């Protein structure tokens, strides 16, 4: 705010200098062209105007009360010499010529008197003296010189009030915008630091868990061979023209068959989670034929359930029981992990709620969840045959 106030004062002083000098020069041209002022008063008036211009030049960078007084005194002295040094017949002509001086130059310091009560009082007193002198010189109140002088003072006063009220509002708005920008930047920096810390912690924990899972020797040769075999099978399907339809990361449906045996695909799911450290025990039906869209939804739901066990249950084993009848295939995914209270977990945090239940319901199936703290979790998946 202090910086804006300083710039405001500097702008007002510069504007005062420009207005005062321009109006004084216009009056000089009018007085000289009128050829109505004798030489001695003319030279005295021009000397006072020159002093006034010098005062304006200094006032542009130093708004001291002494320079204000010098400008006002020299301006009033120039008006007195020019108006008193002529005859009554030509005095109205001279009064018209000095209107820019009286209305602009003498009133210009009014713009830069914010916070200077003494300078403001001197400027107002000079304005009253100017009005009296113009009324006397023109011979009446409702004359062009008096009207011009009053109009100049009114315009300067309006501009001064407008600037004095507008700049503080603009300064407050700029300050509020700067505050909001700083708050947003700090929030962004805090979020970036939080993400960086979370990423570092994630990488550290992941590296530690990887070393623990593989006993410090890395991935086994058999696991690498199995992964390579699956990759080769994927490339072979792509080469033969099959179109992958990813349902989630790592799962693809590449077969063109309308029906697929459930047993073959369950074995691949078991192998995949076995490589990730989750032992899956299968019970029940070995082979069930399902339409491809139902099979995709069923396997997606099953994979999501096993992934939740691997991540959140805190155990390394899950049991999957497959049963079926003429209408439905049901899979029960059970673990003996930590479990949780369903009433304390929102629907959107259950993990499988949106991505699994909606997909199963699209093909006519459903999913049900049972869990309790310390008693593990059971998910029942249903899919139509």
N, C-alpha and C positions, 0 to 999 in steps of 0.2 A: 504494500500500500504506500509506503514512503517513497519508493522509486516512482510509482505512478504519480504521486503528488508532485514530486520534483519535476517530472516530465510535463505535467500539466502547467505548472508555474512557468517553466521555460517556454512552452508553447504560447502562453498568454503574453509573456514579455516580448516574444518575437512578433506576435500579431500586433501588439501595441506599437512596436517600432515601425512596422511596415505601414500600418494605417496612419500613424502620426506623420511620418515623413512624406508619404504620398499626398495627403491632404494639404500639408504645408506647401509643397511644391506647386500644387494646383492653385492655391491661393496666391503664391508669388506670381505665377503666370497671369492670373486675373488682375492683380494689382498693377503689374507693369503694363499690361495691355490697356487698362482703363485710362492711363495718362491723366489721372485726376488728382494725384497726390504730389505735393511739392517735393523738391529734392531732399531737403533736410529731414522731414518726417519719413519720406520714403526710405532714405538710407538707414535711419534709426529703426524703422519697422523691419527692414530686411536683415539688419544686424541681429535683432531679437529673434527673428525666425531662424537665422543661422545658428544661434545659440541653442534654440529649441531643437533643431535637427541634431546637433551634436549631443544634446541630452538624450534624445531618443536612441542614438547609436550606442551610447553607453548603457542605457536602460535595458537594451536587448539582452545583455548578459549579467547585469547587476541591478536588481530591482530595488535599490536602496531608497528610503524615503527622501533623501536629499536630492536624488536625481528626479524624483517625481515633483518635488517642490520647484526645482530649477525649470522643468518643462512647463509647469503651470504659470510660474511667474513670468518667464520669457514670452509665453503665448499671450497672457493678459497685457503685458507691456507692449507687444507688437500691435494688438488691437487698439490699445489706448493711443499710441503714437499715430497710427494710420487714421483713426476716426476723429481724433482731436486736431490733427494737423491739416484738416481740409475745411472748406466753407460748408455752410449749411445746405447749399444748393446741390453739391456733389457728394454730400455725406451718404445719402441712400445708395448711390452707385458704388462707393467704396465698401459700404456694408454688404452689398450683394457679392462683391469680389472676395471678401474675407469670410464668407459663409463656410467654405471647406475648412478654414483654419479654426473658426469658432465651433463648428459642429463635429469635426473629425479629429483635428490635432489636439485641441484642449481636452476633449472627452476621451481620447484613446487611453490615457493612464487608468481610467476606471476599470478596464478589463483585468488589470494585474494587481488589484488592491485586496484580493482575498487574504484574510488574515492580517491585514495592516489597517487598523481602524483610523490611525492618524492620517495616512495617505488617502483613505476613502473620504474622510471629512474634508480634507483640503481639496480633493477633486470635486466634491459636491458644491463646496463654497465657490470654487472657480466656475462651475456650471451656472450657478445663480448669478454671478457677476457677468458672465457672458450673455445671459438672457437679458439682464438689465441694460447692458451696453447696446445690444442689438435693437431693443425696443426704443432706446433713446436715439440711436443713429438713424433708424428707419422711420421714426415719427409715429409709430403705432404698434399695437400688439398683433393684429391680424395682417401682417405684411409678409412678403416672401422671405426676407432675411431672417425674421424671427421664427417663421414656420420651419425654414430649412435648418436653423440651429437646433430648435426643439426636436425635430425629426432625427437629426444626427445623434443627439444625446439619448433619445428613446431607443434607437436601434442599438447603440453601444450597450445600453443597460440591459436590453433583452438578450443580446448575445452573451453578455457576461453572466446573467442569471442562468441561461440555458446550459452554458459550458460548465458552470459551477455545480449544477445539479446532475448533469449527464455523466460527467467523468467519474464521480464516486460510484454511481450505479454500474457503470461499465467496469470499474475496478473491482467491485464486489462480485460481479458476474465472472470476471477473469479469475479472481481468487477461488471462487467455488468450482470453476472448471478445473483449475490447477489442482485443487484438493481432490476432486473426483479422479483425475488422471493419476495422481500419486497413489491414491488408494487402490485403483485398478492395477497399477504397475506393481505395488507391493503384493497384492493378492496373486498376480501372475507369477512373481518371483517365488512366493511361498509355495504355490502349487507346483512350480517347476522343481523346487528343492524337494518337496514331498515325493513327487514322482521319481526323482533321481534316487532318493533314499530308498523308496520302495523297490525300484528296479535293482539297486545294488543288493538289497536284502534278498530279493527273489533270486538273483543270480547266485548269491553266496549259498543260500539254502539249497537251491537246485544242485549246485556243484557238490555240496556236502552229502545230500541224499543220494546222488549218483554214485559217489565213492562208496557210501555205505551199502547201497543196493548191490553193487558189483564187487564188493570186498576189495576194492582198490585195484582190480585187474581189468576193468572195462567190460564191454559186452562180450558174452561167450561166443565161441565160434559157431555153435549150433543155432543160436538166435540170429546171427548174421546170415547164416545159410537160409533159414526159414524166411527172413525178411527179403532176401534176394530172390527166393523162389516166388514169393507173392508179387514182388515187383516185376518179375519176368512174366507172370501170368497176366498182370495188368497191361503190360506192353503188348502181349500177344493178343489180348482182346481188342486193344486199340488198333492194332495192325489189321485185324480182321474186320474192322468197321463198326465195332460197338461204340455207343455214345455214353460216356460217363455221366451219371446223374448224382452229384454229391449231395448227401443229406446232412452230413456234418463232417468235421475235419477227420480225414482218415477212412471214411466209409463211402463206397461207391457201389452202384448197381450197374453191372456191365452185361448181364445176360438178357437175351432176347426172348427167353421162354416165358410163356404165359403163367406157368406154374413152376415153382422151384421147391425141392425137398428141403424142409427145415433143418434136418439133421446135418447136412453138409455145411450150411451156413453157420449153425451153432458152433461147430468145431472150429471154424475160422475165428469167430468171436472169442472162444475160449483161448485159442493160441495167442491172439493179439493181447488180451489182458494178462495172460501168463507171462509174456515177455515184459510187461510193465510191472510185474511183481504181485499181481493179484491172482491167487489160485481160485479157480472157478470149478465147483463140483456140480455135475449135471445129474438130474434124477428124472425119471419118467420116460415119456415118449421118445423114441429114437428118430423116427422118420414121419414127417407130416408134410403133405403138399399144400402149398398156399399160393394164391395169385401173387404176381410180382409186386403190385402196389401194396397189398396187405403185408407181404413179407418185408418190404422195405420199411414200412411204418413200424412193424413189430420189432424188427432188428434195431431200428433207431431207438425205440423206447428201451429195449433191453440193454443196448450199449450205454445209454444215458444213465440207467439205473446202476450198472456196474461201475461206471465212471464215478458216480456219487459215492459208491461204497469205497472205491480206491482212494478217493480224495478226503472223505469226511468221516467214514466210519471208524477209522483207527484200527482196523484189523486187516489181515492179509488174505482172508478167505471169504468167499461168498457162495451160497447155495442157490442153484436155479432148478426149479421143478417144473417140468412141462407136462401138462395134461390136456386132453382134447376129447371132444365128443363130435357128434355129427354137425354141430353148428358153430362151436367156438373152440379156439385154442387159448389156453391160459398158461401164463408163466408166473411163477412166484419167486421173486428175488429176495433172499433172506440173508441177513448178516447178524452177527452177535456183537456189533459195535456199540458206540456210546449212545446212539439214539438221540432223540430230541422231543420236546413238547410241541405238538402241532399247533396248540393255541397261542404259542409265543413266537411263531415264525409266520411272517406275511406270505401270501400266496406267490408273490413275484420272486421271493427268495428260495422257494423250494427247488429251483433248478429245472425240474422236468415238467413243471405245470403247463407252461405255454407250449414249449417245443414238442412235448411228447403227447400230452392228453389231446390237444387239438388235432395233431396228426392222426392219432388213433381214432378219434371220433369222426374224422373225415372218411375213414374206411369202414366205419361201423363198430369200432372197438371202444375201449375205455381203460382207465387206470385208477387204481385205488391205493392209498398209502396208509400204513399203520406203523406207529412208532411210539416209543416212550423212553424217557431218559434212563440210560443204563440197561435197557432191554433190547437194544438193536432195532432194526427197521425191516419192514416187510412191504414190498410193492407187488401188487397183483395186476398183471397186464392181461387184457383180453383182446382178441382179434377174431373176426369172423372167418370161417372157412369158405 
